[in-house]
Amino acid sequence: MGVVFVKLAEILEKVAKPLGLDTYIGATLVIVIAVLVMLLVSFLIGLLVQKALSFNTFEEKVLNKIPGYEIIATIAKGFSNSSNTKSFPSVTVDLYGSGAVVLGFIMEEHDDGLVTVFVPSSPVLTIGNVYIVKAEQMSLINAKSQDVADCLSKWGMGSKKLLSKQE
């Protein structure tokens, strides 16, 4: 971009000399015009790219080819509060039938009544365990995924409030 700017300034300088604009004011005018032309060209290129290439297309053709991107993007979208993305339902899971429950997220529901649940480690939510459990072993929490993630990242502080929303 810098090379294009320099070339543009050289062209404008050649135009400015015959017009008697070879003073400091003329040089300043040349630089201002060059900057405005670069901004206009950048804006027009951005408009063309935006119209021709949506984010979904860019994600499909470029980003999904980066190792690990799809997994991270899926998790990030699942924790978002955006209305156009499906978040992962929050649950408590009694893993061993002992009454001690863990906080987790439903990742997938199976046809045979089993459920795949991700149980993040606290306070690092990107590390955890995946369990396939019977639906009877879990209870839904009427809370946003982000609220559960915040609780887990704070070593369980706020779990009283979360569990009060349990169905």
MARTI-961426 format. One record per atom (N, C-alpha, C, CB): residue in one letter; x, y, z. Coordinates in steps of 0.2 Angstrom, whole numbers, padded with zeros to 4 digits, always signed. Glycine has a CB too. Layout:
<recs>
aXYZ
...
</recs>
This chain:
<recs>
m+0004-0006+0000
m+0000+0000+0000
m+0004+0006+0000
m-0005+0000+0006
g+0010+0006+0003
g+0015+0012+0004
g+0018+0013-0003
g+0020+0010+0009
v+0019+0008-0007
v+0022+0009-0014
v+0017+0013-0018
v+0024+0002-0017
v+0011+0011-0018
v+0005+0014-0022
v+0004+0021-0020
v-0002+0010-0021
f+0005+0022-0013
f+0004+0029-0011
f+0010+0034-0013
f+0004+0029-0003
v+0016+0031-0013
v+0022+0035-0016
v+0021+0036-0023
v+0029+0031-0015
k+0019+0031-0027
k+0018+0032-0034
k+0013+0037-0036
k+0016+0025-0038
l+0007+0037-0032
l+0002+0041-0033
l+0004+0049-0031
l-0004+0040-0028
a+0008+0049-0026
a+0011+0056-0024
a+0016+0059-0030
a+0015+0056-0018
e+0020+0054-0033
e+0024+0056-0038
e+0020+0059-0044
e+0028+0050-0041
i+0015+0055-0046
i+0010+0057-0052
i+0007+0064-0050
i+0005+0052-0053
l+0004+0065-0044
l+0001+0071-0042
l+0006+0077-0042
l-0002+0071-0035
e+0013+0075-0040
e+0018+0080-0040
e+0019+0083-0047
e+0024+0078-0037
k+0020+0078-0052
k+0021+0080-0059
k+0015+0084-0062
k+0021+0074-0063
v+0009+0083-0059
v+0003+0087-0061
v+0003+0094-0058
v-0003+0083-0060
a+0006+0094-0052
a+0006+0100-0048
a+0011+0105-0051
a+0007+0099-0041
k+0017+0103-0053
k+0022+0108-0055
k+0020+0112-0061
k+0028+0104-0057
p+0017+0110-0066
p+0015+0114-0071
p+0010+0119-0069
p+0013+0110-0077
l+0006+0117-0064
l+0001+0122-0062
l+0003+0127-0057
l-0005+0118-0058
g+0010+0127-0055
g+0013+0132-0051
g+0012+0130-0044
g+0010+0139-0052
l+0010+0124-0042
l+0009+0121-0035
l+0015+0118-0032
l+0003+0117-0035
d+0021+0120-0034
d+0027+0117-0032
d+0030+0120-0025
d+0033+0117-0037
t+0026+0123-0021
t+0028+0126-0015
t+0026+0121-0009
t+0024+0133-0014
y+0027+0123-0003
y+0025+0119+0003
y+0017+0118+0003
y+0027+0122+0009
i+0014+0123+0001
i+0006+0122+0001
i+0005+0117-0005
i+0003+0129-0001
g+0008+0117-0010
g+0007+0113-0016
g+0009+0106-0014
g+0011+0115-0022
a+0014+0105-0010
a+0016+0098-0008
a+0011+0095-0003
a+0023+0098-0004
t+0009+0100+0002
t+0004+0098+0006
t-0003+0096+0003
t+0002+0103+0011
l-0005+0100-0002
l-0011+0098-0006
l-0010+0091-0010
l-0012+0104-0011
v-0004+0090-0012
v-0003+0084-0016
v-0004+0078-0011
v+0004+0084-0019
i-0001+0078-0005
i-0001+0073+0000
i-0009+0072+0002
i+0003+0075+0006
v-0012+0077+0003
v-0019+0077+0005
v-0023+0073+0000
v-0022+0084+0007
i-0022+0075-0006
i-0026+0072-0012
i-0024+0065-0013
i-0024+0076-0019
a-0018+0063-0012
a-0015+0056-0012
a-0019+0052-0007
a-0008+0056-0012
v-0019+0055-0001
v-0022+0051+0005
v-0030+0050+0003
v-0021+0055+0012
l-0033+0055+0001
l-0040+0055+0000
l-0042+0050-0006
l-0043+0062-0002
v-0037+0050-0011
v-0038+0045-0017
v-0037+0038-0014
v-0033+0046-0022
m-0032+0037-0010
m-0031+0030-0007
m-0037+0028-0002
m-0024+0030-0003
l-0039+0032+0001
l-0045+0031+0006
l-0051+0029+0001
l-0047+0036+0010
l-0052+0032-0004
l-0058+0031-0009
l-0057+0024-0012
l-0058+0036-0014
v-0051+0023-0014
v-0049+0016-0018
v-0050+0011-0013
v-0042+0016-0021
s-0048+0012-0007
s-0049+0006-0001
s-0056+0005+0000
s-0045+0008+0005
f-0060+0010+0001
f-0067+0010+0002
f-0070+0006-0004
f-0070+0017+0003
l-0069+0008-0010
l-0072+0004-0015
l-0070-0003-0016
l-0070+0008-0022
i-0064-0005-0015
i-0062-0012-0015
i-0065-0015-0009
i-0054-0012-0014
g-0066-0012-0003
g-0070-0015+0002
g-0077-0017+0001
g-0069-0011+0009
l-0080-0012-0003
l-0087-0013-0005
l-0088-0019-0010
l-0090-0007-0008
l-0083-0019-0014
l-0083-0025-0019
l-0082-0031-0016
l-0078-0023-0025
v-0077-0032-0012
v-0076-0038-0008
v-0082-0040-0004
v-0070-0038-0004
q-0085-0035+0000
q-0091-0037+0004
q-0096-0039+0000
q-0093-0031+0008
k-0098-0036-0006
k-0103-0039-0010
k-0102-0046-0013
k-0104-0034-0016
a-0095-0047-0015
a-0094-0053-0019
a-0092-0059-0014
a-0088-0052-0023
l-0090-0057-0008
l-0088-0063-0004
l-0091-0062+0003
l-0080-0063-0004
s-0096-0066+0005
s-0099-0065+0012
s-0094-0069+0017
s-0106-0069+0012
f-0095-0067+0023
f-0091-0071+0028
f-0091-0078+0028
f-0092-0068+0035
n-0097-0081+0027
n-0099-0088+0027
n-0095-0091+0021
n-0106-0089+0026
t-0094-0088+0016
t-0090-0090+0010
t-0083-0090+0012
t-0092-0086+0003
f-0081-0085+0014
f-0074-0084+0016
f-0072-0089+0022
f-0072-0077+0019
e-0076-0090+0026
e-0075-0095+0032
e-0075-0102+0029
e-0081-0095+0037
e-0079-0104+0024
e-0079-0110+0021
e-0073-0112+0017
e-0086-0111+0017
k-0071-0107+0013
k-0066-0108+0008
k-0059-0107+0011
k-0067-0103+0002
v-0058-0103+0016
v-0052-0101+0018
v-0051-0103+0026
v-0050-0094+0018
l-0055-0101+0030
l-0054-0102+0037
l-0054-0109+0039
l-0058-0098+0041
n-0059-0113+0037
n-0060-0120+0039
n-0054-0124+0036
n-0067-0122+0036
k-0050-0122+0032
k-0044-0126+0030
k-0038-0125+0035
k-0042-0123+0023
i-0039-0120+0040
i-0034-0119+0045
i-0035-0125+0050
i-0034-0112+0048
p-0030-0129+0052
p-0031-0134+0057
p-0033-0131+0064
p-0025-0138+0058
g-0039-0134+0066
g-0041-0132+0073
g-0046-0126+0073
g-0036-0130+0077
y-0047-0123+0067
y-0051-0117+0067
y-0059-0119+0068
y-0051-0113+0060
e-0061-0124+0065
e-0068-0126+0065
e-0070-0128+0072
e-0069-0132+0060
i-0066-0132+0076
i-0067-0134+0082
i-0068-0127+0087
i-0062-0138+0085
i-0063-0123+0086
i-0063-0117+0090
i-0069-0112+0089
i-0057-0113+0090
a-0071-0112+0082
a-0076-0108+0080
a-0083-0110+0082
a-0076-0107+0072
t-0083-0117+0082
t-0090-0120+0084
t-0091-0119+0092
t-0089-0128+0083
i-0085-0120+0096
i-0086-0118+0103
i-0088-0111+0104
i-0080-0120+0107
a-0084-0107+0101
a-0085-0099+0102
a-0093-0098+0100
a-0080-0095+0098
k-0095-0100+0094
k-0102-0099+0092
k-0107-0102+0097
k-0103-0102+0085
g-0105-0107+0100
g-0110-0111+0105
g-0110-0107+0111
g-0107-0117+0107
f-0105-0103+0113
f-0105-0099+0119
f-0108-0092+0118
f-0099-0099+0123
s-0109-0090+0112
s-0111-0083+0110
s-0118-0082+0112
s-0110-0081+0103
n-0120-0076+0114
n-0127-0074+0116
n-0130-0072+0110
n-0127-0069+0121
s-0128-0073+0104
s-0131-0070+0098
s-0137-0074+0096
s-0126-0071+0092
s-0142-0071+0094
s-0148-0074+0092
s-0148-0079+0086
s-0154-0069+0091
n-0143-0078+0082
n-0143-0082+0076
n-0139-0088+0077
n-0141-0078+0070
t-0136-0089+0083
t-0132-0095+0084
t-0135-0099+0089
t-0124-0093+0085
k-0134-0106+0089
k-0137-0110+0094
k-0132-0111+0099
k-0139-0117+0091
s-0134-0109+0105
s-0129-0110+0111
s-0130-0117+0114
s-0130-0105+0116
f-0125-0120+0117
f-0125-0126+0120
f-0129-0126+0127
f-0118-0129+0121
p-0134-0130+0128
p-0138-0130+0134
p-0134-0132+0140
p-0144-0135+0133
s-0135-0128+0145
s-0131-0129+0151
s-0134-0135+0156
s-0130-0123+0155
v-0130-0139+0159
v-0133-0144+0163
v-0129-0146+0169
v-0134-0151+0159
t-0132-0149+0174
t-0128-0152+0179
t-0129-0160+0178
t-0131-0150+0186
v-0123-0163+0179
v-0123-0170+0177
v-0121-0174+0183
v-0118-0172+0171
d-0124-0179+0185
d-0122-0184+0190
d-0119-0190+0187
d-0129-0186+0195
l-0112-0189+0186
l-0108-0194+0182
l-0108-0201+0185
l-0101-0191+0182
y-0108-0201+0192
y-0107-0208+0195
y-0112-0210+0200
y-0100-0208+0199
g-0118-0207+0199
g-0124-0208+0204
g-0123-0207+0211
g-0125-0215+0203
s-0118-0203+0213
s-0116-0202+0220
s-0120-0196+0222
s-0109-0201+0221
g-0123-0192+0218
g-0126-0186+0220
g-0121-0180+0219
g-0128-0186+0227
a-0115-0181+0218
a-0110-0175+0217
a-0111-0174+0210
a-0103-0177+0219
v-0113-0168+0208
v-0114-0166+0201
v-0109-0161+0198
v-0121-0163+0200
v-0108-0161+0192
v-0103-0157+0188
v-0107-0152+0184
v-0098-0161+0185
l-0105-0146+0182
l-0108-0142+0177
l-0105-0144+0170
l-0106-0135+0179
g-0109-0144+0165
g-0107-0146+0159
g-0112-0143+0153
g-0107-0153+0158
f-0110-0145+0147
f-0114-0142+0141
f-0116-0148+0137
f-0110-0137+0138
i-0122-0148+0135
i-0124-0153+0130
i-0121-0151+0123
i-0132-0154+0130
m-0118-0156+0120
m-0115-0155+0114
m-0119-0158+0108
m-0107-0158+0114
e-0122-0164+0110
e-0126-0168+0105
e-0131-0173+0109
e-0121-0172+0101
e-0136-0173+0106
e-0141-0178+0109
e-0142-0184+0104
e-0148-0175+0110
h-0142-0190+0106
h-0142-0196+0102
h-0150-0198+0102
h-0138-0201+0105
d-0151-0202+0097
d-0158-0205+0096
d-0160-0210+0101
d-0158-0208+0089
d-0155-0214+0104
d-0156-0219+0109
d-0156-0216+0116
d-0151-0224+0109
g-0157-0210+0117
g-0158-0207+0124
g-0151-0205+0127
g-0161-0212+0128
l-0146-0206+0124
l-0139-0204+0127
l-0138-0197+0125
l-0134-0209+0124
v-0134-0194+0129
v-0132-0187+0127
v-0124-0186+0128
v-0136-0182+0132
t-0121-0182+0123
t-0114-0181+0124
t-0114-0174+0127
t-0111-0181+0117
v-0110-0174+0133
v-0109-0169+0137
v-0102-0167+0138
v-0112-0170+0144
f-0100-0160+0137
f-0093-0158+0138
f-0093-0155+0145
f-0091-0153+0133
v-0088-0157+0149
v-0088-0155+0156
v-0081-0151+0156
v-0088-0160+0162
p-0081-0144+0156
p-0075-0141+0156
p-0071-0141+0163
p-0076-0133+0154
s-0065-0140+0163
s-0061-0140+0169
s-0061-0132+0171
s-0053-0142+0168
s-0061-0132+0178
s-0061-0125+0180
s-0054-0123+0182
s-0066-0125+0186
p-0052-0117+0181
p-0055-0111+0178
p-0054-0111+0170
p-0052-0105+0181
v-0050-0116+0167
v-0048-0116+0160
v-0054-0120+0156
v-0041-0119+0159
l-0058-0116+0153
l-0064-0119+0150
l-0062-0123+0143
l-0069-0114+0148
t-0057-0122+0140
t-0055-0125+0134
t-0052-0132+0135
t-0050-0121+0130
i-0051-0134+0141
i-0049-0141+0143
i-0055-0144+0147
i-0042-0141+0147
g-0056-0150+0146
g-0061-0154+0150
g-0062-0161+0147
g-0068-0150+0149
n-0067-0164+0149
n-0069-0171+0147
n-0075-0171+0144
n-0069-0175+0153
v-0076-0176+0139
v-0082-0178+0136
v-0085-0184+0138
v-0081-0178+0128
y-0091-0184+0140
y-0095-0190+0143
y-0101-0191+0139
y-0097-0189+0150
i-0102-0197+0138
i-0109-0199+0135
i-0113-0203+0140
i-0108-0204+0129
v-0118-0199+0142
v-0122-0201+0148
v-0130-0202+0146
v-0122-0196+0154
k-0133-0205+0151
k-0140-0206+0150
k-0144-0199+0151
k-0143-0212+0154
a-0149-0198+0148
a-0152-0191+0149
a-0155-0190+0156
a-0158-0191+0144
e-0156-0196+0159
e-0159-0196+0166
e-0153-0193+0171
e-0161-0203+0169
q-0147-0194+0169
q-0142-0192+0174
q-0140-0184+0174
q-0135-0195+0172
m-0144-0181+0170
m-0143-0173+0170
m-0149-0169+0171
m-0140-0171+0163
s-0148-0163+0173
s-0154-0158+0174
s-0152-0152+0170
s-0155-0157+0181
l-0156-0149+0166
l-0155-0143+0163
l-0155-0137+0168
l-0161-0142+0157
i-0151-0132+0166
i-0150-0126+0170
i-0153-0121+0166
i-0143-0125+0172
n-0158-0117+0168
n-0161-0112+0164
n-0156-0105+0165
n-0168-0110+0167
a-0150-0106+0162
a-0146-0100+0162
a-0142-0100+0155
a-0140-0101+0168
k-0139-0095+0153
k-0135-0094+0147
k-0129-0098+0148
k-0134-0087+0145
s-0126-0100+0142
s-0120-0104+0142
s-0114-0099+0145
s-0118-0106+0135
q-0115-0093+0143
q-0110-0088+0146
q-0110-0088+0153
q-0111-0081+0143
d-0116-0088+0156
d-0116-0087+0164
d-0113-0094+0167
d-0124-0087+0166
v-0114-0099+0164
v-0111-0105+0167
v-0103-0105+0166
v-0113-0112+0163
a-0101-0103+0160
a-0094-0102+0158
a-0091-0097+0163
a-0093-0100+0151
d-0094-0092+0165
d-0091-0087+0170
d-0091-0090+0177
d-0096-0081+0170
c-0096-0094+0179
c-0095-0097+0185
c-0089-0102+0185
c-0102-0101+0186
l-0088-0106+0180
l-0083-0111+0180
l-0076-0107+0180
l-0083-0115+0174
s-0076-0102+0176
s-0069-0098+0176
s-0068-0095+0183
s-0069-0093+0171
k-0073-0094+0187
k-0072-0091+0194
k-0071-0097+0199
k-0077-0086+0195
w-0069-0103+0197
w-0069-0108+0202
w-0075-0110+0205
w-0063-0107+0207
g-0081-0109+0202
g-0087-0111+0205
g-0091-0105+0209
g-0087-0116+0209
m-0088-0099+0209
m-0091-0094+0212
m-0097-0092+0208
m-0087-0088+0214
g-0103-0092+0211
g-0109-0090+0208
g-0114-0096+0206
g-0108-0086+0201
s-0111-0102+0208
s-0115-0108+0207
s-0122-0108+0211
s-0111-0114+0209
k-0122-0105+0216
k-0128-0105+0220
k-0134-0102+0216
k-0128-0101+0227
k-0132-0096+0213
k-0137-0093+0208
k-0139-0097+0202
k-0134-0086+0206
l-0134-0100+0199
l-0135-0105+0194
l-0140-0110+0195
l-0129-0107+0191
l-0138-0114+0201
l-0142-0120+0203
l-0149-0118+0205
l-0139-0123+0209
s-0150-0112+0207
s-0157-0109+0208
s-0161-0109+0202
s-0157-0103+0212
k-0158-0109+0196
k-0162-0109+0190
k-0163-0116+0187
k-0158-0104+0185
q-0161-0121+0191
q-0161-0128+0188
q-0168-0130+0187
q-0157-0133+0193
e-0169-0134+0182
e-0176-0136+0180
e-0177-0143+0184
e-0177-0137+0173
</recs>
